[in-house]
């Protein structure tokens, strides 16, 4: 029976290096990476990267509206953060 592991990992400044290490060590693939960069002055840059393993996967996600969906999530997150 196949086993799926969906970890949510947090690192302090070396996320990309850590993800590369774990992907190799676990013979795994990274499907998405979310990063948050402190730009100072209470401003955070949020970046979401989807990693598609085939052109067909990428095109299917584009047709489903994933770009618009991520944009909507980002807007909602900004609205929520403004309330804090």
N, C-alpha and C positions, 0 to 999 in steps of 0.2 A: 504494500500500500504506500503510495507517495506521501511524503511528509512536506509540509510547507511551513516555513519559519518567516514571520513578518516582524522583524525587530524595529524598534524606534530608538535610535542611538543619538546621544548628544555629546559633542566634543567642544573643547574650548580652543578654537582657532586652528585645528588641524583636521577638520572633518574630511576633506577630500583624501588626504593621505590615509586616514583611518579606514575610510570606505574601501579604498583600493586594497589595503592590507587584508581586511576581512573578506572581500570578494575573492581574493586569491586564496586565502587560507581555507575558506569554506567551499571553494569551487562554486561560488554563487554569482548571481548577477544583481546589479543595482538597477531597479526600475524607475526610481524617482529619488531626487535629492532636493531637500528644502534647506535653504540657508538664510540666516538672519545676521546682518552685519550692522554693528553699532556705528552710526555715522556721527555721533555726538549731538548734543543739543536736543536730546529726546527723540531723535530721528533714527529709525531702523530701516535698512533696506532688506526687503523680503524677496527672495528669488526661488522660484520653483522650476525644476528641470525634470522633464520626463525623458526617459531614455528608452527609445524604441529600438528593438533588435532587428526589425526588418522595415523596409519602405512601406510594405503593405500595412503593418501595424500603425505606423505613423499616419498614413493616409486615412485609415479607418478611424483613428482618434480625431483627426481633423474634421472628418465628416460628421462625427457625433457632437462637435462643438466644444471640444476640450479647451481650446484657446479662450473662448468666451466664458466657459465655466471657471477657469482659473482667474480670469479678470474679475468675475463676480465675487469669487471667494476673497480676493484681495481687497476689493472695495468694502465688503462686509467686515473684514478684519480691521480695516482702517476706521470704519464707523464705530466699531466696538472699542477700539483703542482710544478713540477721541473721548469716550465716556469715562475713561479711567482717571 
